[in-house]
Amino acid sequence: MQGETAIIGNGDSVLAFKAGGVDAYPADDALKARETLRRLAMTYKVIFITDDLADPLDDLISRMNEQPYPVIVPIPSEGGSTGYAVKKLKEHMERALGVDILFNKEER
């Protein structure tokens, strides 16, 4: 096994992670990111992916999240957040807790 943690992202988004010892895989578009994510899912336990690439892969990420590994964590890219990561975090928290702790609204 190469490492336990990887990142998929575009441009300079992956450089800081690479400097921190995370295996970095550049992807400039959703198609490349999809291929890379499928391949890395067999090897890594934690995969960070920039949210600009994660958003179009939501179907694949949702299916992968049904298994314990890999844990797929969307993060903002160098250009900032698209809102995908926050939206998914909110959904997971509401499902787990039944309460929206981020915006203090109870689920109905």
C-alpha positions, 0 to 999 in steps of 0.5 A, a space after each residue: 500500500 502506498 499510503 493511507 491518505 490521498 488527495 485528488 485536486 486541480 492545480 496547486 490545490 494538492 501541493 500543500 497536502 503533498 508537502 505534508 506527506 499525502 499522496 497527490 493525484 492531479 485531475 483537471 476535470 471531472 472525468 479524470 477525477 472519476 477515473 482516479 477516485 475509482 482507482 484510489 478507492 481500492 488502495 487508500 482509506 482516506 481520500 480528500 477531493 476538492 469540492 469543485 471536482 467532487 460535486 459532479 462525482 456526487 453519485 459515485 461518492 454517495 455509493 462509496 460512502 455506503 462502505 466503511 472505506 474509503 472515507 471521502 472528504 471534500 475540501 475547498 480548492 485553491 479557488 475557494 469553496 463551491 459549497 458542496 463540502 458544506 452541503 454534504 457535511 450538513 446532510 450527514 450531520 442531520 442524518 446522524 443526529 436528526 438536528 441541524 447543528 450547523 444552522 440550529 434547525 430541527 429536522 421535521 
